[in-house]
Each structure stands twice: as structure tokens, then as C-alpha cells.
Amino acid sequence: MSSETVVDCHRVGKAFQLYLHRNDQLKQTLFGRWRKFYHEHWVLRDVTFKVERGERVGIIGRNGAGKTTLLQIICGITRPSVGEVAIKGRVAPILALGSGFDHELTGRENALIGGAILGVKRKLIEERLHLVEAFADIGEFFYQPLKMYSTGMAARLAFAVCAYADADILIVDEALSVGDAQFQAKCDDFIQEFAKRGTILVVSHDLHMLSHLCDRVVWIEDGRVREIGPAHEIIEDYRDVIEGRAPKPRAVSA
């Protein structure tokens, strides 16, 4: 593993605007220059850490801790309210699988568009379409509109597109749980193989998987970094907390 930083989050924070009354959003649009008609809900505050090239980093925390929002910021899907994120390399984001697809287009057409969004040249995407089709393993549905797909079929297609995008950094959310056992096994095999050559940032509640896959783990609690460190240490502390035991003191380091 090199010492080159490929993901650098510096004091990242994210606030969402909460409107309490039906017309407050319209008022904000018209009169927001002079007054705020919303309340800020901070999902992330002062999140700082780095990921080096070739590292495998897990992100853990309870539901609602801000993990998925953090991944969305790193992928560029949403912008931080404060702070900065610097990325070096091509990112393949496996987040909320299939959510960005056009349901009126076929699986094949969505694979072409998805590859282009990930920065793959069209000629290369076309050359790899048969590999994407084989990996997705959805049969003739590959040539049918996505509105005919189940959630699991859309997930297969989205993962297949990312698998052949020549990414440097793989960003994985726990959305993989939508697939069947055979699909999950194929995804796990791909992730294990990718870990030998690329950088991985993964959110998961599967602590056993994270302890075997990851070098380090970032523990997010109430939108803040609680601990960063070796996977086995942080996971042990996290287990202690969720099971009601006092964790060993750990120093936070980015």
C-alpha cells in the first residue's frame, strides 16, 4: 500500500433544511435573502479522515449516524455544507443501487449511460457490455425497460456496471442486501478481488465482514467521528457500546 492520499475529508459537515409549515419553502425562495424560514438539521459535523491508496476502510455506526450521507458527499452526489473533500482517482459508487437509472430505458441503455457517468469511454463500455450482461445475469430483461425490473434486478445491473468501470476507488453502501444469496456471493467475491488492486470505502453493519476485509474503521456517532483505528480495535469498541459495555479508551487519529 502506498502513502498517497486518495480520499481526504477535512472538517466536513452537512445540514439539511427542515420546513415546519407547508408554505415555508416557497417563502424561503421568495424572501430567503432577508430571513430564514427553515431549521437546520446537522447530519454530519467536523468529520476529518484520510484514506490512502490501496487501503480498505470501513465506516460503522448506528442507523441515522450519517454514514450514507458521508458516502454521498465523497461520491459527489451531494455537497457538504461546510468543509472540503478531495478525491484522487476514478470512483465507482455502489450506493442505493439503481436509484439513478432511467426506468423508461432498457438495461443495456442504462449500462451505457451509467458507464459514461463513471467516466468510461463509450467504445470501452460497448466492448464490455457482454461482460456487464453476464455479471448482472438477468437474462432477456437486459434488453427490457427498467420499469419491468424488480429491485434486485436493478441492483444486479448497477453492480455489474460498477464492476467493469475500471475504478480506482470502490464506494460501497449496505444496499447490496437487496440481492439474493447467489448475487451477494458474487458481489462479495468481486469486492475481495478488487481489494487486492484498488481502494475500498464501505459502509456495513456486517462487523464480521468488515473485520476481515478492512485495514481501518471509522466509527461515526451522531454525525461525528468517534474513533478511527485498526479494524479489530474499533469494531471491538463498537460491539462493547452496542452491547452495553464500556469500551477501552482509544485515541482518535485521522
C-alpha positions as CSV (number, residue, x, y, z in Angstrom):
1,M,0.0,0.0,0.0
2,S,1.3,3.4,-0.9
3,S,1.3,6.6,1.2
4,E,-0.6,8.6,-1.4
5,T,-3.9,10.0,-0.1
6,V,-6.9,9.4,-2.4
7,V,-9.7,10.4,-0.2
8,D,-9.3,13.5,2.1
9,C,-12.2,14.7,4.2
10,H,-11.4,17.8,6.1
11,R,-13.9,19.1,8.7
12,V,-16.9,18.0,6.6
13,G,-20.4,19.0,7.8
14,K,-23.8,18.6,6.3
15,A,-27.0,20.3,7.3
16,F,-30.4,19.8,5.8
17,Q,-33.2,22.4,5.7
18,L,-36.3,21.3,7.6
19,Y,-39.5,23.3,6.9
20,L,-42.2,23.1,9.6
21,H,-45.1,24.7,7.6
22,R,-46.4,24.0,4.1
23,N,-45.6,27.4,2.6
24,D,-42.2,27.9,4.3
25,Q,-40.2,26.5,1.3
26,L,-41.9,29.0,-1.0
27,K,-41.3,31.8,1.5
28,Q,-37.6,30.8,1.6
29,T,-37.4,31.0,-2.2
30,L,-39.0,34.4,-2.3
31,F,-37.8,36.1,0.9
32,G,-34.8,33.9,2.0
33,R,-32.4,36.8,1.3
34,W,-33.7,38.6,4.4
35,R,-34.9,35.8,6.7
36,K,-34.6,32.0,7.2
37,F,-37.9,30.0,7.1
38,Y,-36.3,26.7,8.0
39,H,-34.4,24.9,10.7
40,E,-31.0,23.4,10.1
41,H,-30.7,19.7,10.9
42,W,-27.0,18.8,11.1
43,V,-26.4,15.2,9.9
44,L,-22.6,15.5,9.9
45,R,-20.2,17.7,11.9
46,D,-16.5,18.2,11.7
47,V,-15.7,14.8,10.0
48,T,-12.0,14.5,9.2
49,F,-10.1,11.5,8.0
50,K,-7.9,10.3,5.1
51,V,-7.8,7.2,3.0
52,E,-4.5,6.1,1.4
53,R,-4.3,4.4,-2.0
54,G,-4.8,0.6,-1.6
55,E,-6.5,0.9,1.8
56,R,-9.7,-0.8,2.8
57,V,-11.6,1.4,5.1
58,G,-14.9,0.6,6.8
59,I,-17.5,3.0,8.2
60,I,-19.7,1.9,11.1
61,G,-22.3,3.4,13.2
62,R,-25.9,3.1,14.3
63,N,-28.8,3.8,11.8
64,G,-29.1,7.6,11.3
65,A,-25.5,8.3,12.3
66,G,-24.7,9.9,8.9
67,K,-22.8,7.1,7.2
68,T,-24.7,7.1,3.9
69,T,-24.7,10.9,3.7
70,L,-20.9,10.9,4.2
71,L,-20.5,8.4,1.3
72,Q,-22.8,10.6,-0.9
73,I,-20.6,13.6,-0.2
74,I,-17.4,11.6,-1.0
75,C,-19.0,10.5,-4.3
76,G,-20.1,14.0,-5.2
77,I,-23.8,13.1,-5.1
78,T,-24.4,15.9,-2.6
79,R,-22.2,18.8,-1.5
80,P,-21.1,19.4,2.1
81,S,-22.5,22.4,3.9
82,V,-19.0,23.1,5.3
83,G,-15.6,21.5,4.9
84,E,-13.9,20.0,1.9
85,V,-13.5,16.6,0.3
86,A,-10.6,15.9,-2.2
87,I,-10.7,12.7,-4.3
88,K,-7.8,11.4,-6.5
89,G,-8.8,8.7,-9.0
90,R,-12.0,7.4,-10.6
91,V,-14.7,6.5,-8.2
92,A,-17.3,3.7,-8.7
93,P,-20.2,4.4,-6.2
94,I,-22.4,1.5,-5.4
95,L,-24.9,3.5,-3.4
96,A,-28.7,2.9,-3.4
97,L,-28.2,0.6,-6.3
98,G,-30.1,1.5,-9.4
99,S,-31.6,4.7,-8.0
100,G,-30.1,6.9,-10.7
101,F,-31.4,4.7,-13.6
102,D,-33.9,5.9,-16.2
103,H,-36.8,3.4,-15.8
104,E,-38.0,4.1,-19.4
105,L,-34.7,2.9,-20.9
106,T,-33.5,-0.7,-21.2
107,G,-30.9,-2.3,-19.0
108,R,-28.5,-2.1,-21.9
109,E,-29.1,1.6,-22.4
110,N,-28.8,2.3,-18.7
111,A,-25.5,0.4,-18.7
112,L,-24.1,2.7,-21.4
113,I,-25.3,5.8,-19.6
114,G,-24.0,4.5,-16.2
115,G,-20.6,3.8,-17.6
116,A,-20.4,7.2,-19.2
117,I,-21.3,8.8,-15.8
118,L,-18.5,6.9,-14.2
119,G,-16.1,8.3,-16.8
120,V,-15.6,5.3,-19.1
121,K,-15.3,5.9,-22.8
122,R,-18.3,4.8,-24.9
123,K,-16.2,2.5,-27.0
124,L,-14.9,0.7,-23.9
125,I,-18.3,0.4,-22.4
126,E,-19.7,-1.1,-25.6
127,E,-16.8,-3.6,-25.7
128,R,-17.7,-4.6,-22.1
129,L,-21.5,-4.8,-22.4
130,H,-21.4,-8.5,-22.8
131,L,-19.4,-8.8,-19.5
132,V,-21.9,-6.4,-17.8
133,E,-24.8,-8.5,-19.1
134,A,-23.2,-11.8,-17.9
135,F,-22.4,-10.4,-14.4
136,A,-25.9,-9.0,-14.0
137,D,-27.3,-12.4,-15.0
138,I,-30.8,-11.1,-15.6
139,G,-31.4,-12.8,-18.9
140,E,-33.6,-11.1,-21.6
141,F,-34.5,-8.4,-19.1
142,F,-31.2,-6.8,-20.0
143,Y,-33.0,-5.6,-23.2
144,Q,-36.2,-4.6,-21.5
145,P,-37.1,-1.2,-19.8
146,L,-36.1,-0.9,-16.2
147,K,-39.7,-0.3,-15.2
148,M,-40.2,-4.1,-15.6
149,Y,-37.3,-4.8,-13.2
150,S,-37.5,-5.9,-9.6
151,T,-35.4,-4.1,-7.0
152,G,-33.0,-7.0,-7.0
153,M,-32.6,-7.0,-10.8
154,A,-31.8,-3.2,-10.8
155,A,-29.2,-3.9,-8.1
156,R,-27.6,-6.6,-10.2
157,L,-27.3,-4.3,-13.2
158,A,-26.0,-1.3,-11.1
159,F,-23.3,-3.5,-9.5
160,A,-22.3,-5.0,-12.9
161,V,-21.8,-1.5,-14.4
162,C,-19.5,-0.5,-11.5
163,A,-17.6,-3.8,-11.7
164,Y,-16.4,-3.0,-15.2
165,A,-15.8,0.7,-14.8
166,D,-12.0,0.4,-14.2
167,A,-12.4,2.4,-10.9
168,D,-9.6,3.3,-8.6
169,I,-11.9,3.7,-5.6
170,L,-14.9,1.5,-4.8
171,I,-17.5,3.1,-2.6
172,V,-20.0,0.5,-1.2
173,D,-23.1,1.1,0.8
174,E,-25.1,-1.7,2.5
175,A,-27.5,-1.6,-0.4
176,L,-26.1,-5.0,-1.5
177,S,-28.5,-6.7,0.9
178,V,-31.3,-6.4,-1.7
179,G,-29.9,-9.2,-3.8
180,D,-30.4,-13.0,-3.4
181,A,-27.8,-15.2,-1.8
182,Q,-26.1,-16.1,-5.1
183,F,-25.9,-12.4,-6.1
184,Q,-24.5,-11.4,-2.7
185,A,-21.8,-14.1,-3.0
186,K,-20.8,-12.8,-6.5
187,C,-20.6,-9.3,-5.1
188,D,-18.5,-10.4,-2.1
189,D,-16.1,-12.2,-4.5
190,F,-15.8,-9.1,-6.6
191,I,-15.1,-6.9,-3.6
192,Q,-12.5,-9.3,-2.3
193,E,-10.8,-9.4,-5.6
194,F,-11.0,-5.6,-6.0
195,A,-9.4,-5.2,-2.6
196,K,-6.2,-6.7,-4.0
197,R,-5.7,-3.9,-6.5
198,G,-7.8,-0.9,-5.5
199,T,-9.1,1.3,-2.6
200,I,-12.3,0.5,-0.9
201,L,-14.6,2.5,1.3
202,V,-17.5,0.5,2.6
203,V,-20.5,1.1,5.0
204,S,-21.9,-2.0,6.5
205,H,-23.5,-3.4,9.7
206,D,-21.7,-6.8,9.0
207,L,-18.9,-6.4,11.5
208,H,-17.6,-9.9,10.8
209,M,-17.1,-9.0,7.1
210,L,-15.5,-5.6,7.9
211,S,-13.1,-7.2,10.4
212,H,-11.8,-9.5,7.7
213,L,-11.9,-7.0,4.7
214,C,-10.8,-3.7,6.2
215,D,-7.5,-2.3,7.4
216,R,-9.1,0.5,9.3
217,V,-12.5,1.5,10.5
218,V,-14.1,4.9,11.0
219,W,-16.8,5.0,13.7
220,I,-19.5,7.7,13.2
221,E,-21.7,8.6,16.1
222,D,-24.3,11.3,15.9
223,G,-22.7,12.7,12.8
224,R,-19.2,13.0,14.3
225,V,-16.1,10.8,14.2
226,R,-16.0,8.9,17.5
227,E,-13.0,6.7,16.7
228,I,-10.6,5.8,13.9
229,G,-8.2,3.0,14.0
230,P,-7.3,-0.6,13.2
231,A,-10.4,-2.6,12.3
232,H,-10.3,-5.1,15.0
233,E,-9.9,-2.5,17.8
234,I,-12.6,-0.1,16.6
235,I,-15.1,-3.0,16.0
236,E,-14.4,-4.4,19.4
237,D,-15.1,-0.9,21.0
238,Y,-18.3,-0.6,18.9
239,R,-19.5,-4.0,19.9
240,D,-18.9,-3.1,23.6
241,V,-21.0,0.1,23.2
242,I,-24.0,-1.5,21.4
243,E,-24.0,-4.4,23.9
244,G,-23.9,-2.1,26.8
245,R,-20.3,-2.4,27.9
246,A,-17.8,0.3,28.5
247,P,-15.2,0.4,25.6
248,K,-11.5,0.7,26.2
249,P,-10.2,4.3,25.7
250,R,-8.9,4.8,22.2
251,A,-7.1,7.9,20.7
252,V,-8.7,9.5,17.6
253,S,-6.3,9.9,14.7
254,A,-7.1,10.9,11.1
